Amino acid sequence: MREEDINSKYNITIVDTDVTFKCARETHLLEGMRSLGQKGIPSGCHGGGCGICKIKILSGRNSYITKTMSRTHISEEEEKKGIVLACRVFPKGDIQLNVVGKIKRKILSGQKIWNFS
């Protein structure tokens, strides 16, 4: 892999809020969302086991890779439809996404939702 590919940052857009942030190839989307402060996706375990950071990739489906996610929270069928956990997705290009699940209302209202300790 070329050095410029490793250092590339991609535009990740949360369509629900029309917010775009930059995320590096080696950084999962949830970590990249840290720069958003109040308008990102809530964080839980950061390991794909809790399901809190569920998103749906709308465009750029070939522009990311995923790591193992709990099938309790993401079925194989959902994953094929682009429904994944932000903590297990690494960009390879620009992505547009929507937030899904229980946390969507908090994101759309702009409530402070981060819990990074």
Order of alpha helices (4+ residues) and beta strands (2+ residues): alpha-beta-beta-alpha-beta-beta-alpha-beta-beta-beta-alpha
